[in-house]
Amino acid sequence: MQMPSGMGGLVRYFDEYKSKIEFKPGHIIILCVVVIAIMVFLYTYGGKLLGF
């Protein structure tokens, strides 16, 4: 007689797959701030630069 498994049939996929590209949380925050700054700049001055 077999006993039920301890994991209940669940597979932990994060143990099996390791991404080659990893970002630190600080890099993501800096990237978001840069994208927001570019968007604000384009909304403010983009029409004037293109002649609209």
DSSP file (Angstrom, degrees, kcal/mol; ACC not computed):
  #  RESIDUE AA STRUCTURE BP1 BP2  ACC     N-H-->O    O-->H-N    N-H-->O    O-->H-N    TCO  KAPPA ALPHA  PHI   PSI    X-CA   Y-CA   Z-CA
    1    1 A M              0   0    0      0, 0.0     2,-0.3     0, 0.0     0, 0.0   0.000 360.0 360.0 360.0 132.0    0.0    0.0    0.0
    2    2 A Q        -     0   0    0      3,-0.0     3,-0.1     1,-0.0     0, 0.0  -0.719 360.0-133.3 -96.5 144.2    1.4    3.4   -1.0
    3    3 A M        -     0   0    0     -2,-0.3     3,-0.1     1,-0.1    -1,-0.0  -0.644  34.4 -97.3 -87.9 149.8    1.1    6.5    1.1
    4    4 A P        -     0   0    0      0, 0.0    -1,-0.1     0, 0.0     2,-0.0  -0.320  47.0 -98.7 -65.0 151.2   -0.1    9.8   -0.5
    5    5 A S    >   -     0   0    0      1,-0.1     3,-0.7    -3,-0.1    -3,-0.0  -0.332  22.9-125.9 -70.8 154.5    2.7   12.2   -1.5
    6    6 A G  T 3  S+     0   0    0      1,-0.2    -1,-0.1     2,-0.1     0, 0.0   0.726 106.3  55.5 -72.7 -22.5    3.5   15.0    0.8
    7    7 A M  T >  S-     0   0    0      3,-0.1     3,-1.1     1,-0.0    -1,-0.2   0.562 101.5-128.3 -89.7  -8.7    3.1   17.7   -1.9
    8    8 A G  T <   -     0   0    0     -3,-0.7     3,-0.1     1,-0.2    -2,-0.1   0.779  68.6 -57.4  68.5  25.5   -0.4   16.7   -2.8
    9    9 A G  T 3  S+     0   0    0      1,-0.3     2,-0.2     0, 0.0    -1,-0.2   0.511  99.6 141.0  84.5   4.2    0.4   16.5   -6.5
   10   10 A L    <   -     0   0    0     -3,-1.1     2,-0.5     2,-0.0    -1,-0.3  -0.582  39.6-150.0 -83.1 143.2    1.7   20.1   -6.7
   11   11 A V        -     0   0    0     -2,-0.2     2,-1.1    -3,-0.1     3,-0.1  -0.939   7.8-142.4-113.6 133.7    4.7   20.8   -8.8
   12   12 A R    >>  -     0   0    0     -2,-0.5     3,-1.0     1,-0.2     4,-0.5  -0.792  20.7-179.7 -96.7  97.0    7.0   23.7   -7.9
   13   13 A Y  H >> S+     0   0    0     -2,-1.1     4,-1.7     1,-0.2     3,-0.8   0.783  72.6  68.0 -71.4 -28.1    7.9   25.1  -11.3
   14   14 A F  H 34 S+     0   0    0      1,-0.3    -1,-0.2     2,-0.2    -2,-0.1   0.746  97.6  55.0 -67.6 -19.7   10.2   27.8  -10.0
   15   15 A D  H <4 S+     0   0    0     -3,-1.0    -1,-0.3     1,-0.2    -2,-0.2   0.775 110.3  45.9 -77.4 -26.3   12.6   25.2   -8.8
   16   16 A E  H << S+     0   0    0     -3,-0.8     2,-0.5    -4,-0.5    -2,-0.2   0.750 110.5  53.4 -88.6 -25.5   12.8   23.7  -12.3
   17   17 A Y     <  -     0   0    0     -4,-1.7     2,-0.5     2,-0.0    -1,-0.1  -0.945  57.7-177.8-119.9 127.6   13.2   26.8  -14.4
   18   18 A K        -     0   0    0     -2,-0.5     2,-0.1    -3,-0.1    -3,-0.0  -0.979  24.0-133.3-124.3 118.9   15.9   29.5  -13.8
   19   19 A S        -     0   0    0     -2,-0.5    -2,-0.0     1,-0.1     3,-0.0  -0.382   2.0-144.8 -70.3 145.4   15.8   32.6  -16.1
   20   20 A K  S    S+     0   0    0      1,-0.1     2,-0.6    -2,-0.1    -1,-0.1   0.719  87.8  64.1 -80.2 -21.8   19.1   33.7  -17.6
   21   21 A I        +     0   0    0      2,-0.0     2,-0.4     0, 0.0    -1,-0.1  -0.911  65.7 174.3-107.4 120.2   18.1   37.4  -17.3
   22   22 A E        -     0   0    0     -2,-0.6     2,-0.4    -3,-0.0    -2,-0.0  -0.982  12.3-160.4-127.6 138.5   17.6   38.7  -13.7
   23   23 A F        -     0   0    0     -2,-0.4    -2,-0.0     3,-0.0     3,-0.0  -0.924  16.8-129.8-116.6 140.8   16.8   42.2  -12.7
   24   24 A K    >>  -     0   0    0     -2,-0.4     4,-1.4     1,-0.1     3,-0.7  -0.589  27.9-115.9 -80.6 151.6   17.3   43.8   -9.3
   25   25 A P  H 3> S+     0   0    0      0, 0.0     4,-2.0     0, 0.0     5,-0.2   0.839 115.1  58.3 -58.3 -33.6   14.3   45.6   -7.9
   26   26 A G  H 3> S+     0   0    0      1,-0.2     4,-2.2     2,-0.2     5,-0.2   0.866 102.7  53.2 -64.1 -36.4   16.3   48.9   -7.9
   27   27 A H  H <> S+     0   0    0     -3,-0.7     4,-2.3     2,-0.2    -1,-0.2   0.880 107.7  50.6 -67.0 -37.7   16.8   48.6  -11.7
   28   28 A I  H  X S+     0   0    0     -4,-1.4     4,-2.3     2,-0.2    -2,-0.2   0.908 110.4  49.3 -66.0 -41.9   13.1   48.1  -12.3
   29   29 A I  H  X S+     0   0    0     -4,-2.0     4,-2.3     2,-0.2    -2,-0.2   0.922 111.9  48.2 -63.9 -43.9   12.3   51.3  -10.3
   30   30 A I  H  X S+     0   0    0     -4,-2.2     4,-2.4     1,-0.2    -2,-0.2   0.909 110.7  51.5 -62.9 -41.9   14.9   53.3  -12.1
   31   31 A L  H  X S+     0   0    0     -4,-2.3     4,-2.4     1,-0.2    -1,-0.2   0.908 109.9  49.3 -61.7 -42.6   13.6   52.0  -15.5
   32   32 A C  H  X S+     0   0    0     -4,-2.3     4,-2.5     2,-0.2    -1,-0.2   0.913 111.0  49.5 -62.8 -42.8   10.0   53.1  -14.5
   33   33 A V  H  X S+     0   0    0     -4,-2.3     4,-2.4     2,-0.2    -2,-0.2   0.898 111.4  49.3 -63.8 -40.4   11.1   56.5  -13.4
   34   34 A V  H  X S+     0   0    0     -4,-2.4     4,-2.3     2,-0.2    -2,-0.2   0.920 111.5  48.4 -65.4 -43.2   13.0   57.0  -16.7
   35   35 A V  H  X S+     0   0    0     -4,-2.4     4,-2.3     2,-0.2    -2,-0.2   0.912 112.4  48.9 -63.4 -42.1   10.0   55.9  -18.8
   36   36 A I  H  X S+     0   0    0     -4,-2.5     4,-2.5     2,-0.2    -2,-0.2   0.907 110.8  50.6 -63.5 -41.8    7.7   58.3  -16.8
   37   37 A A  H  X S+     0   0    0     -4,-2.4     4,-2.3     1,-0.2    -2,-0.2   0.903 110.6  48.9 -64.2 -40.3   10.2   61.2  -17.3
   38   38 A I  H  X S+     0   0    0     -4,-2.3     4,-2.6     2,-0.2    -1,-0.2   0.912 111.9  49.2 -64.2 -42.0   10.4   60.5  -21.0
   39   39 A M  H  X S+     0   0    0     -4,-2.3     4,-2.6     2,-0.2     5,-0.2   0.911 111.3  48.7 -64.9 -42.0    6.5   60.4  -21.3
   40   40 A V  H  X S+     0   0    0     -4,-2.5     4,-2.0     2,-0.2    -1,-0.2   0.919 112.2  49.6 -63.5 -42.7    6.2   63.6  -19.3
   41   41 A F  H  X>S+     0   0    0     -4,-2.3     4,-3.2    -5,-0.2     5,-0.5   0.927 112.7  46.6 -61.1 -45.4    8.8   65.3  -21.5
   42   42 A L  H  X5S+     0   0    0     -4,-2.6     4,-1.8     1,-0.2     5,-0.4   0.890 112.6  49.1 -67.6 -38.7    7.0   64.1  -24.7
   43   43 A Y  H  <5S+     0   0    0     -4,-2.6     4,-0.2    -5,-0.2    -1,-0.2   0.861 119.2  40.2 -66.2 -33.6    3.6   65.2  -23.5
   44   44 A T  H  <5S+     0   0    0     -4,-2.0    -2,-0.2    -5,-0.2     4,-0.2   0.935 136.5  11.0 -81.3 -48.0    4.9   68.6  -22.5
   45   45 A Y  H  X5S+     0   0    0     -4,-3.2     4,-2.1    -5,-0.2    -3,-0.2   0.488 101.5  91.3-112.7  -6.4    7.3   69.4  -25.4
   46   46 A G  H  X<S+     0   0    0     -4,-1.8     4,-1.7    -5,-0.5     6,-0.2   0.890  89.2  47.6 -62.7 -42.4    6.6   66.8  -28.1
   47   47 A G  H  >>S+     0   0    0     -5,-0.4     5,-3.1    -4,-0.2     4,-0.7   0.874 112.4  49.9 -66.1 -37.0    3.9   68.8  -29.9
   48   48 A K  H  45S+     0   0    0      4,-0.2     3,-0.2     3,-0.2    -1,-0.2   0.862 109.9  50.7 -70.0 -35.5    6.1   71.9  -30.0
   49   49 A L  H  <5S+     0   0    0     -4,-2.1    -1,-0.2     1,-0.2    -2,-0.2   0.847 114.6  43.1 -71.1 -31.8    9.1   69.9  -31.3
   50   50 A L  H  <5S-     0   0    0     -4,-1.7    -1,-0.2    -5,-0.2    -2,-0.2   0.515 117.4-110.0 -91.5  -5.8    7.0   68.4  -34.1
   51   51 A G  T  <5       0   0    0     -4,-0.7    -3,-0.2    -3,-0.2    -4,-0.1   0.694 360.0 360.0  87.4  20.1    5.2   71.6  -35.0
   52   52 A F      <       0   0    0     -5,-3.1    -4,-0.2    -6,-0.2    -5,-0.1   0.437 360.0 360.0 -91.9 360.0    1.8   70.7  -33.7
